[in-house]
């Protein structure tokens, strides 16, 4: 029995292609998100310097395709907020299952679930303050001091 590469540890691994190849006669005229003020552009994507160099190398041949994610109000989530607003959130994922069958002596099939959009159903819970965090002495004691009883 062949293992399904989409299923990992009992869950499904979804795919999203961050870049789409530009076509020479593309009617939309997109420029790969080159606007500095556009939160969905190449310029504002939160990446390391090395990744930025790689992105800049392909921006004239590929369109930037950010993850289509939306918050509980239906507003788009910008790439700089993906980690904060998606990590730990309950989401509804719409995806298309793309499949290929390769003929031959040992016929094989491959399927890739491609994300179409993600909708946040329940936002992530706020982080819990660490009990090991130091207390500010100006806030006073955490418990009331016991009064001494004089006999």
C-alpha positions as a printed NumPy array, in Angstrom:
array([[  0.   ,   0.   ,   0.   ],
       [  1.387,   3.391,  -1.012],
       [  1.578,   6.125,   1.641],
       [ -0.322,   9.329,   0.917],
       [  2.128,  12.284,   1.11 ],
       [ -0.765,  14.612,   2.036],
       [ -1.498,  12.781,   5.298],
       [  0.994,  13.38 ,   8.105],
       [  0.439,  12.1  ,  11.656],
       [ -3.24 ,  11.477,  10.955],
       [ -3.795,  15.017,   9.624],
       [ -3.879,  16.48 ,   6.145],
       [ -1.051,  18.685,   4.889],
       [ -2.416,  21.49 ,   2.724],
       [ -0.419,  23.352,   0.079],
       [ -0.269,  26.976,  -1.035],
       [  1.996,  28.238,  -3.79 ],
       [  3.399,  31.61 ,  -2.761],
       [  4.428,  32.523,  -6.313],
       [  2.599,  32.148,  -9.625],
       [  4.536,  32.329, -12.865],
       [  3.706,  35.455, -14.876],
       [  2.547,  35.027, -18.437],
       [  3.865,  37.435, -21.056],
       [  0.387,  38.334, -22.302],
       [ -1.156,  38.505, -18.805],
       [ -4.108,  40.924, -19.043],
       [ -4.108,  41.957, -15.371],
       [ -0.77 ,  43.802, -15.548],
       [  0.217,  42.928, -11.987],
       [  3.753,  43.855, -11.055],
       [  4.421,  41.23 ,  -8.412],
       [  3.333,  43.466,  -5.54 ],
       [  6.046,  46.098,  -5.804],
       [  4.214,  48.85 ,  -3.905],
       [  5.857,  49.696,  -0.564],
       [  2.512,  50.76 ,   0.98 ],
       [  0.671,  47.614,  -0.136],
       [  0.536,  45.172,   2.838],
       [  0.303,  42.265,   0.373],
       [  3.352,  43.232,  -1.703],
       [  6.822,  41.75 ,  -2.061],
       [  8.234,  44.824,  -0.298],
       [  6.312,  44.357,   2.95 ],
       [  6.464,  40.564,   3.317],
       [  8.07 ,  39.758,   6.72 ],
       [ 11.113,  37.67 ,   5.744],
       [ 14.825,  37.388,   6.427],
       [ 17.314,  39.287,   4.272],
       [ 18.285,  36.078,   2.44 ],
       [ 14.646,  35.318,   1.638],
       [ 14.108,  38.943,   0.554],
       [ 16.995,  38.579,  -1.936],
       [ 15.408,  35.396,  -3.316],
       [ 12.001,  37.103,  -3.578],
       [ 13.501,  40.087,  -5.371],
       [ 15.16 ,  37.708,  -7.843],
       [ 11.767,  36.321,  -8.966],
       [  9.506,  39.368,  -8.695],
       [  9.769,  40.174, -12.416],
       [  8.952,  36.623, -13.51 ],
       [  6.396,  35.662, -10.856],
       [  3.356,  37.183,  -9.179],
       [  3.234,  37.145,  -5.403],
       [  0.238,  35.144,  -4.197],
       [ -0.313,  35.687,  -0.447],
       [ -2.315,  33.136,   1.514],
       [ -6.018,  34.045,   1.149],
       [ -6.845,  34.235,   4.864],
       [ -9.685,  36.191,   6.468],
       [-10.411,  37.075,  10.107],
       [-13.71 ,  36.446,  11.951],
       [-15.138,  39.664,  10.448],
       [-14.257,  38.612,   6.896],
       [-11.423,  41.136,   6.598],
       [ -8.225,  39.984,   4.841],
       [ -5.316,  39.053,   7.088],
       [ -2.121,  40.709,   5.85 ],
       [  1.054,  38.59 ,   5.641],
       [  2.758,  40.438,   8.52 ],
       [ -0.11 ,  39.268,  10.788],
       [ -0.346,  35.596,   9.675],
       [  1.611,  34.249,  12.626],
       [ -0.23 ,  36.299,  15.255],
       [ -3.765,  35.814,  13.882],
       [ -3.598,  32.262,  12.484],
       [ -1.36 ,  30.348,  14.895],
       [ -3.691,  28.561,  17.321],
       [ -6.885,  29.775,  15.587],
       [ -9.709,  27.482,  14.535],
       [-10.125,  27.946,  10.784],
       [-12.407,  26.753,   8.025],
       [-10.277,  25.837,   5.021],
       [-11.58 ,  25.713,   1.477],
       [ -9.318,  23.718,  -0.81 ],
       [ -9.207,  22.061,  -4.207],
       [ -7.857,  18.546,  -4.529],
       [ -5.64 ,  18.304,  -7.602],
       [ -4.772,  14.766,  -8.7  ],
       [ -2.543,  13.17 , -11.297],
       [ -2.301,   9.556, -12.406],
       [  0.985,   8.401, -13.913],
       [  0.618,   5.448, -16.248],
       [  3.203,   2.797, -16.76 ],
       [  4.279,  -0.522, -15.332],
       [  3.664,   0.594, -11.787],
       [  0.871,   3.129, -12.145],
       [  1.001,   5.771,  -9.44 ],
       [ -1.307,   8.554,  -8.384],
       [ -0.51 ,  11.804,  -6.626],
       [ -2.896,  14.296,  -5.031],
       [ -2.22 ,  17.772,  -3.669],
       [ -4.805,  19.693,  -1.64 ],
       [ -4.389,  23.361,  -2.661],
       [ -5.686,  26.039,  -0.285],
       [ -8.267,  28.346,  -1.859],
       [ -9.066,  30.362,   1.293],
       [ -8.905,  30.209,   5.08 ],
       [-11.602,  31.714,   7.282],
       [-10.953,  32.207,  11.007],
       [-13.869,  30.729,  12.967],
       [-12.388,  31.254,  16.426],
       [ -9.339,  33.488,  16.98 ],
       [ -6.327,  32.204,  18.906],
       [ -6.499,  32.447,  22.666],
       [ -4.372,  35.237,  24.15 ],
       [ -1.08 ,  34.061,  25.626],
       [ -1.124,  33.242,  29.322],
       [  1.147,  35.386,  31.484],
       [  4.01 ,  33.322,  32.816],
       [  3.822,  32.564,  36.543],
       [  7.61 ,  32.952,  36.587],
       [  7.378,  36.57 ,  35.481],
       [  8.901,  38.914,  38.023],
       [  6.508,  40.982,  40.06 ],
       [  6.975,  44.724,  40.37 ],
       [  7.626,  45.613,  44.012],
       [  5.571,  48.817,  43.568],
       [  2.444,  46.644,  43.117],
       [  2.676,  45.497,  46.731],
       [  2.712,  41.955,  48.094],
       [  0.842,  39.22 ,  46.291],
       [ -0.76 ,  38.095,  49.58 ],
       [ -1.706,  40.037,  52.672],
       [  0.897,  39.84 ,  55.429],
       [ -0.451,  38.107,  58.555],
       [ -0.899,  40.336,  61.562],
       [  0.998,  39.277,  64.624],
       [ -1.206,  38.419,  67.568],
       [  0.1  ,  39.824,  70.839],
       [ -0.708,  37.846,  73.983]])
